[in-house]
């Protein structure tokens, strides 16, 4: 088709092709060309004819397309010219519209000026006409003589006397009507001050009421107008959002009660509507505050007149009391309206940031109430507490499920951060640097982190009403600040903000991209697992000797993406707790559950089996075991809950299933030291998390109610402080598999120990064992090139390996059937050779369980009595090892009778265990 279109066609031929098109194709737009052509096909189809006909149709189509294109190109200049004319016309119309607008504005001003002048002339003319008639009547009624003031007084007194004069009757009626109109207009003018207080306007209104001697009536009306203004304001604000969200002109909403109208607010419009609601209510309260200020200034500036002093004093006293009592009444009305709005929507499914904004706005509103009338805002506190508890339970449950999902998908890879990383760099903890200590203002039960918008100096001098008396709005400024700081808070799961990545994270790439100076060895100035605290001198001294400062210039904390998510979540929880102190204990309890679940997951993934299968003594302390059992009972949902526990359905619902290790994490490969890198990242990230909790302890303690502080202390002493204790069981499995202890036992079994001469050469099994340690050291170095192995971790690993090796030596020596004094000397030679070479591989001093081996070897030389005492004092050896020691000594310096006695003593020791 393209080829046919590109071929040049003679215009005449082209026109003939177009003319050959059937008229039916031009009939209408709905014409089905395909159906038309299919119906024209003959019953018997000929391929060549079909192709010729198809080519004909293609030529027609190409001709039409070319014709259309030519026509478009032909009309292009006209189109451009016409478009320019339209653009010019549009510009002229806009200019004309501006001219018309200005003209209308000037006409309106002229009209107002002309109307006022005309009405003034008419009023003066009417007054002149009335006064002329009145003058005639006064000349007739000679008894009404005297001054103008006396006439005003006598007009009302003499109405009944002079009823027969029609002018007097009409004057009385007109004066009454005028007075009523004046009072109505004054009432309207008074109501306008409730939303926008204007000093000059209010001064004129009060002066008018004073002339009418209705000051007290004005105060009664003023409070009624303020109450009505609150109702009308909140109704119009909420109605506007409801109608906007409804998207139709349905008038049913206008007939609803305010409480019912609040239930129609959508989740998306809830926060903007609340903000506008508080802004509008602020304007009303500010007007009332300025009204009180006006009356206070009037009392100070104007001394009461000498005449009517008592009446004026009564009026001033009444106004003062009325305004003071009105403060509580106005604030109570505000609370009721906001309470109805808060409880009209279920916030349990709100986004975290939206809910925080709600809390901040209500917190600011309660601060306004405290400054307005000294109220503690019990209604608002109860309403927001009810919504917060409902929201937080749902939010926490969802976050725990998300944490389980993160943990089950976590591959325990290192998340690279800068060496100076700390939680203060995260947006979730920005509020801690801005907020004051809660003890500064104990009278306020609820404080927002955004309450510190003003500097401390400003707060000492200016209240909110003073600061925003002329312009601005505390809620407007509050929301603006919130919008500026929530960009990175919304990216809570992951790091979508480039700026945050630049701030927190360092580039993480292969070693080939690292500069040479960063590949050199370094001296870590802080302990690897306490990045936020000063390292002790002993730690620094030992770190200088450590072989495992192996990340070549990096002492960044070891943590994962999940760890960062937990830290961010803790920041959100504390922020919520900072805003809403009545649920502080509930929030802190949930914060503790986040740490509990993370600790339990690390233990389950990397340490649970070792708790029972390993033979190492004291791998899990009683405190850690108690903590793990508590977490399992209180937080972990068992796979098959018993049906008898239906009574505890609520508590079971709050539990979380035990997490499962991702299949991507391989812990069985010997070349990776059985997942040592993953174990290090998991365990040390837990230790880092514990350190952050230690850092937050003082802040949490100030927020915790006094009656609940023992819970927080117990959490830190029994849970947070046990994080580092997980190192022993988790790294034990690596140490237990890293060296071939069984091979060493077999080699030791092949050694002849009943020799008769002193040997100067140690046995082969020592060299084999040392090679195992060298290989372990090499693989540990390989791991450290990918993940920094902190000094405490390497110490635990070396301690476990050496302890297992020494216990294997004792086990091997305990399997010896026959041994001479020279054989015991050979054992000592082997062990000393082992220690000498081992001390070159590790800086650990003293060597773990060194005395355990030496004491067992030297026990061979003990006499009968000393042997018996040895058996009683050294219960760290197994019954088999002690019995073998006795049997080997038989015939040397222990006879059969002594042997039976010693074996009986061993049996006595073993009996209480059975």
Residue pairs with C-beta under 8 A, 6 or more apart in sequence:
1 58
1 61
1 62
4 55
4 58
4 59
4 62
5 62
5 65
5 66
9 17
9 62
9 63
9 66
14 63
14 66
14 67
17 59
17 60
17 63
18 60
18 63
18 64
18 67
20 60
21 60
21 64
24 31
24 36
25 31
25 33
37 57
41 50
133 167
134 167
134 171
137 165
137 167
137 168
138 144
141 162
141 165
144 151
144 154
144 158
146 154
155 171
155 172
155 175
156 172
158 168
159 168
159 169
159 172
162 168
163 169
179 212
182 208
182 212
183 212
183 214
186 205
186 208
186 209
186 212
186 218
187 221
189 201
189 204
189 205
190 205
190 218
190 221
190 222
190 225
191 225
191 228
191 229
192 201
193 201
193 202
193 205
193 222
193 287
193 291
194 222
194 225
194 226
194 228
194 229
194 284
194 287
194 288
195 229
195 233
195 283
195 284
195 287
196 283
196 287
197 286
197 287
197 290
197 291
197 294
199 290
199 294
202 291
202 294
203 294
205 218
206 215
206 218
209 215
209 217
209 218
215 315
215 318
215 319
216 315
216 318
216 319
216 322
219 318
219 319
219 322
219 323
220 322
222 291
223 322
223 326
223 329
223 330
226 284
226 287
226 288
226 326
226 330
227 329
227 330
227 333
229 284
230 281
230 284
230 330
230 333
230 334
230 337
231 258
231 333
231 337
233 280
233 281
233 283
233 284
234 258
234 277
234 280
234 281
234 337
234 341
235 258
235 261
237 273
237 276
237 277
237 280
238 258
238 261
238 262
238 265
238 273
238 277
238 341
239 253
239 254
239 261
241 265
241 269
241 272
241 273
241 276
242 253
242 261
242 264
242 265
243 249
243 250
243 253
244 269
245 264
245 265
245 266
245 268
245 269
246 253
246 264
253 261
253 264
256 264
258 337
258 340
259 340
259 344
262 340
262 341
262 343
262 344
262 345
263 344
263 345
265 273
265 341
265 344
265 345
267 345
267 349
267 350
267 354
270 345
270 347
270 350
270 354
270 358
271 354
271 357
271 358
271 361
273 341
274 341
274 358
274 361
275 357
275 361
275 475
275 476
275 479
277 337
277 338
277 341
278 338
278 361
278 364
278 365
278 475
279 473
279 475
279 476
281 334
281 337
281 338
281 365
282 368
282 468
282 473
282 474
282 475
283 473
284 330
284 334
285 330
285 331
285 334
285 368
285 372
286 465
286 468
286 469
288 326
288 327
288 330
289 372
289 465
289 469
290 469
291 323
292 323
292 327
295 319
295 320
295 323
299 316
299 320
304 312
304 313
304 316
305 312
327 372
327 373
328 373
328 375
330 372
330 373
331 369
331 372
331 373
331 375
331 377
332 379
334 365
334 369
335 369
335 375
335 377
335 379
335 380
336 379
338 362
338 365
338 380
338 383
339 379
339 380
339 383
342 362
342 380
342 383
342 384
342 387
343 383
343 386
343 387
346 390
347 355
347 358
347 387
347 390
347 391
348 390
348 391
348 393
348 394
348 395
349 394
350 358
350 391
352 395
352 492
352 572
353 486
353 489
353 490
355 391
355 395
355 576
356 482
356 572
356 575
356 576
356 579
357 479
357 482
358 384
358 387
359 384
359 388
359 448
359 576
359 579
359 580
360 448
360 449
360 450
360 478
360 482
360 579
361 475
361 478
361 479
362 380
362 384
362 446
363 446
363 447
363 448
363 450
363 451
363 579
363 580
364 448
364 450
364 451
364 474
364 475
364 478
365 377
365 380
365 475
366 377
366 380
366 381
366 444
366 446
367 444
367 447
367 448
367 451
367 464
368 464
368 474
369 375
369 377
369 380
370 376
370 377
370 443
370 444
371 463
371 464
371 465
372 465
376 445
377 446
381 445
381 446
381 582
384 446
384 580
385 580
385 582
385 583
388 576
388 580
388 582
388 583
389 583
389 586
392 576
392 583
392 586
392 587
392 590
396 590
396 593
397 654
399 569
399 594
400 593
400 594
400 597
400 656
401 656
402 493
403 562
403 565
403 566
403 569
403 594
403 597
403 598
404 597
404 656
404 657
404 659
406 561
406 562
406 565
407 562
407 597
407 598
407 601
407 659
408 659
408 660
408 661
408 662
409 662
410 560
410 561
410 562
410 662
411 662
411 664
411 665
411 678
412 560
412 665
412 677
412 678
412 679
412 681
412 682
413 560
413 678
413 681
414 508
414 558
414 559
414 560
414 677
414 681
414 786
414 787
415 505
415 559
415 560
415 561
415 563
415 564
416 505
416 506
416 507
416 508
416 556
417 504
417 505
417 506
417 556
417 557
417 559
418 504
418 505
418 506
418 556
419 531
419 554
419 555
419 556
421 504
421 531
421 556
421 557
422 531
422 532
423 429
423 567
423 571
423 692
423 695
423 696
424 430
424 432
424 433
425 503
425 504
426 504
426 567
426 568
426 571
427 485
427 488
427 489
427 500
428 489
428 492
428 567
428 568
428 570
428 571
428 572
428 575
429 571
429 574
430 485
431 449
431 450
431 575
431 578
432 574
432 699
434 449
434 452
435 447
435 449
435 451
435 452
435 578
436 452
436 456
437 702
438 447
438 578
438 581
438 702
438 703
439 702
441 447
445 581
445 582
446 579
446 580
446 581
446 582
447 578
447 579
447 581
448 478
448 578
448 579
449 575
449 578
449 579
450 478
450 481
450 482
452 459
453 474
453 477
453 478
453 481
454 462
454 467
458 467
464 474
467 474
468 474
487 497
488 497
488 499
488 500
489 572
491 497
491 500
492 565
492 568
492 569
492 572
493 565
494 561
495 501
495 504
495 505
506 556
507 513
511 519
511 785
514 552
514 553
517 553
518 552
518 553
518 554
519 552
519 553
520 552
520 553
521 549
521 552
522 549
522 552
522 553
522 555
523 540
523 543
523 544
523 549
524 543
524 546
524 549
524 555
525 535
525 540
525 555
526 533
526 534
526 535
526 555
527 535
527 536
527 539
527 543
527 790
527 791
527 792
528 555
528 558
528 684
528 788
528 790
528 791
528 792
528 793
529 558
529 684
529 687
529 688
529 691
529 724
529 790
529 792
530 691
531 555
531 556
531 557
531 688
531 691
532 691
532 692
532 695
533 691
535 543
539 791
542 791
542 843
543 549
543 791
545 843
546 791
546 794
546 843
547 777
547 781
547 794
547 842
547 843
548 780
548 781
548 784
548 788
548 789
548 790
548 791
548 793
548 794
549 555
549 788
549 791
550 781
550 784
550 785
550 788
550 789
551 784
551 785
551 787
551 788
554 788
555 788
556 788
557 688
558 680
558 681
558 684
558 685
558 688
558 787
558 788
558 790
559 681
559 684
559 685
559 688
559 689
560 681
560 682
560 685
562 598
562 685
563 598
563 685
563 686
563 688
563 689
566 594
566 595
566 598
566 689
567 689
567 692
569 594
570 591
570 594
570 692
570 693
570 696
573 587
573 590
573 591
573 594
574 587
574 591
574 696
574 699
574 700
574 703
576 587
577 583
577 584
577 587
577 588
577 703
578 703
581 703
584 703
584 704
584 705
585 704
585 705
585 708
585 711
588 700
588 703
588 704
588 708
588 711
588 712
589 711
591 700
592 715
592 719
593 635
595 689
595 690
595 693
595 719
595 720
596 631
596 635
596 719
597 631
597 635
597 656
597 659
598 686
598 689
599 627
599 631
599 686
599 719
599 722
599 723
599 726
600 628
600 631
600 632
600 635
600 636
600 658
601 659
602 682
602 683
602 685
602 686
602 726
602 730
603 628
603 726
603 729
603 730
604 658
604 659
604 661
605 659
605 661
605 665
605 682
606 667
606 675
606 678
606 679
606 682
606 683
606 730
606 733
607 726
607 729
607 730
607 733
609 733
610 619
610 729
610 730
610 732
610 733
610 736
611 619
611 620
611 625
611 729
614 729
614 732
614 733
614 736
616 728
616 732
616 736
616 800
616 803
616 804
617 876
618 728
619 728
619 729
619 732
620 628
620 725
620 728
620 729
621 722
621 725
623 718
623 722
623 725
624 722
624 725
624 726
626 718
627 718
627 719
627 722
634 655
635 655
635 656
636 655
636 656
636 657
636 658
637 652
637 655
637 656
637 657
637 658
638 658
639 657
639 658
641 652
645 652
661 667
665 675
665 678
666 672
666 675
667 674
667 675
667 678
667 679
668 674
668 675
669 675
670 737
670 738
671 779
672 783
673 734
673 738
673 776
673 779
673 780
673 783
674 733
674 734
674 737
674 738
676 731
676 734
676 780
676 783
676 797
677 783
677 786
677 787
679 730
679 731
679 734
680 783
680 787
680 788
680 789
680 790
680 793
681 787
682 730
683 726
683 727
683 730
683 731
683 793
684 790
684 793
686 723
686 726
687 723
687 724
687 727
689 723
690 720
690 721
690 723
690 724
693 716
693 720
694 716
694 720
697 712
697 716
700 712
701 709
701 712
704 711
704 712
724 792
727 792
727 793
727 796
728 796
728 800
731 793
731 796
731 797
731 800
732 800
734 797
734 800
735 797
735 800
735 801
735 803
735 804
736 800
736 804
738 772
738 776
738 779
738 801
739 769
739 772
739 773
739 776
739 801
739 804
739 805
740 772
741 804
741 805
741 808
743 768
744 765
744 768
744 769
744 772
744 805
744 808
744 809
744 812
745 808
745 811
745 812
745 815
747 763
747 764
747 765
747 768
748 763
748 765
748 809
748 812
748 813
748 815
749 812
749 815
751 763
751 765
752 823
753 816
753 818
753 819
753 820
753 823
753 824
753 826
753 827
754 818
754 819
754 820
754 823
755 820
755 822
755 823
755 826
756 820
756 822
757 822
758 822
758 825
759 822
759 825
759 826
759 829
760 829
762 826
762 829
762 830
762 833
762 834
763 826
763 830
765 812
765 830
766 830
766 833
766 834
766 837
769 805
769 834
770 834
770 837
770 838
770 841
773 801
773 805
773 838
773 841
774 841
776 801
777 841
777 842
780 789
780 794
780 797
783 789
789 797
795 844
798 842
798 844
799 844
799 848
802 838
802 842
802 844
802 847
802 848
802 849
803 848
803 849
805 834
806 847
806 848
806 849
806 850
806 852
806 853
807 849
807 852
809 831
809 834
809 853
810 852
810 853
810 856
810 877
810 881
811 881
813 827
813 853
813 856
813 857
814 856
814 877
814 878
814 880
814 881
814 884
814 885
815 884
816 823
816 884
816 888
817 887
817 888
818 888
819 827
819 860
819 888
820 892
821 860
821 861
821 892
824 857
824 860
824 861
827 857
828 854
828 857
831 853
831 854
831 857
835 847
835 850
838 847
839 845
839 847
852 876
855 874
856 877
856 881
856 885
859 867
859 870
859 874
859 885
860 885
860 888
860 889
862 870
862 889
863 893
864 893
864 894
864 898
864 901
864 902
867 885
867 886
867 889
867 894
867 898
867 902
868 901
868 902
868 905
871 882
871 902
871 905
871 906
871 909
872 905
872 909
874 882
875 909
877 885
879 906
879 907
879 909
879 910
882 906
883 903
883 906
886 894
886 899
886 902
886 903
886 906
887 899
889 899
890 896
890 899
894 902
